[in-house]
Amino acid sequence: QAYVSYTNIAALTHLAAKPGWEITSVLDDIKIWTREEGDVLSLKVEMQVKMSSHLAFSILSDFTFCQQWDKLFLTCEVLQAVNEDEKIYYITSPPMTGHKPRDFVILVSQRQPCKPSEPYIVAVKSVTLTSRPPSPEYCRSEIPCAGFQINSESNSSCMVYFFGQVTSGVMPYLAANLTGLSKSIEDTAVECVKFLE
């Protein structure tokens, strides 16, 4: 268990530190970068939020709130609270045209910074849970690595970075062109900032 949560945090930290991000969209307080490597597309979304980093962290680390700002969350339930920093969630997504609705079993690991210069981290990855096997009515989907890093700027503002990896298997769900994808990410980021503030 400790190893899985460590690799979850480490994978996100590693993704965030990779070079070669290309900026694809700038909108007021939101910037979107992409990075391609083989058949994996990585996304980075930067959001300027007017609230303390600790408060943003406490909201973003509770995934049951996501339904209020992310259209991809139809339902979200906590399957298991592993400890105070790790929870396993079961999430369903609405169906896209011609596809079954998707479902996910994810581990969310959260870490507070040890030093003021370090970010708060909320890391996400898919896990297998015998008590929640795939069901025929859903298409079980994988999240290889995703999450948030939150950097404090002042007592009342912070930078929230969302990272996500999209493999070719999830690509059909996203607009074929990046413009459409950027637009839907932008809309979601705008809703996220609104919800936080």
N, C-alpha and C positions, 0 to 999 in steps of 0.2 A: 504493500500500500504506500509506504513512504517513498519507495522507488518510483512508483507511477506518478505520485504528486510532484516529486522532484523533477522527473523528466517533462512533466506538463509545464512547469515554470521555466525550466531550462530551454525547452523548445521555443517558447514565446520570446524569451530574452535573446536567444540566438537569432530568431527571425528578425527581431527589431534591430539587431546590430548589423545585419547584412548590408553590404554596399550595393549600389546599382539601382536604387529606387528612381523611377521617373515620374515627375509630376504630371498628372493628366487633367486636373481640374482645380480651379481656385474659386471659391465663392465666399465672400465676406470673411467669416471666421472659420471657414472649413476648407481644408486642402485634401486632395486625394492623390496618392501615389500608387503606382503598380510596379511589379517586378516579375519578369517571366524567367522560369528556369525549367527546361524540359517541358513536361505537360502540366506544370504547376504554375498557377497565376497567384501571386501574393498581392494583397491589398493593404494599404496603410491609409487611415483616415485621421487627420489631425483636427481637433475641435477645441476652440478656445471657449472655456466655460467660466461664467462669473459665479463661482462658489469655491469654498475651500476644497483642497484635494482630498482631505479626509472624508468630507461629506459626499463628494462625488464617488469616492471609493466604496463607501458603505451602501450607496444606492446601486452602483453598477455591479457590485459583487452579489447582489440578490437577484437572481435571474427571473424570479416570479414577476418582477416589475417590467421585464422586457416587452411583455404583451402590450403594455400601454404605449410603446413608441415604435416597436418593430413589427411590421406586417407579416414577417416570416414566422412569428410566434402565434400559433392558434391557441394552443394550450401549453401549460408548463407546470409540472408538479415535481416536488422534491421526493425522490425515491428513497434516498438514504442520506442522512447527515453523518458523514464518516467521522468528522471531528469539527471543531469550530471553524477551521480554515478550508475544509473540503466538503463539497456536497455533490451528490449525483442526482441529476435531473432527467426527467423524461419530457421531451418536447415534441409536439406535432406541428406540422406546417400545412397551410391550406394547399389544395391540389392546384397544379398549373394545368393549362389546357392540354388534354391528351396524356396526362401523367397521373399516377395515383398520388394521394397526399403523402408527404414524407414524414418519417419520425426519426428521432435521435435519442440516444442515451449518452449523456455527456457528464464528464467530471469537471467541476469548476473549482480551481484551487486559488486561494487568495493569499497574498503576502503583503505585510506592511513593511515600509522601508526601515533598514537598520540605521541608515544615516540620512540626514535631511536632503542630501543631494540625490538620493536614490528614488526611483519611482515606486508608487503603489502598483501592485500587479494583480490582475485577475486573469488567470489562464484557463483555456477551455480545450478539451479534446474528447473525442468519442471513446467510450469504454464498452466492454461487454459485460452484461449482468445477466446471470442465468435466470433470475427471477423475472426478467423482462425480455423474453426472446422476440425475434422479429415476428410480426403478424402479417397474414396475407393481405389485409386491407391497406397496409402501408408499405412504402418503399423505404427500408431502413437505410439511412444515409450516414456518411462518416464525416466528422470534422477532424482533419489531421492536426490542425493547430490554429488557434484563434485566441483573441482576448484583448484586454485593455492594459495600457500603461498610463499612469496618471502622474504628471509632474506638477509640483507646486510652483506657482509663480508669486503669489502673495497670499495673505490671509483670506482674500475674497476672490481669487481667480486661479485657475489651473489649466493645464493643457492636457486634454484627454486624447490618447492615441488608440485607435482600434486597429488591430491586425487580424487578417484572415487569410487562409489559403484555400484556393479553389482548385480541385483536381478536375481532370477532363470529365469525370463521371457526373459532376454537378453542373458542368457547363451548359447542358441543354436547358437547365432551369433559368439560366441567366440570359439576358438579351444577347443575341449573337454578337452584336457590336459593342465595343467598350463605351460608346457614347450613351447608349441606353442603360448600360450597367452603371456608369458614373452617375447618371441622373437618379436612378433608384437608390444608389448609395447616398447621394447627396440628400435626397428627401428623407431617408432614414436618419442621417446624421443631424439634419435640421430638427427632426422630431425628438431625437435623443437630447440635444442641447435644450430644446424647449422644456422637455420633461424634467431635466435636471434642474434647470433654473426656476 
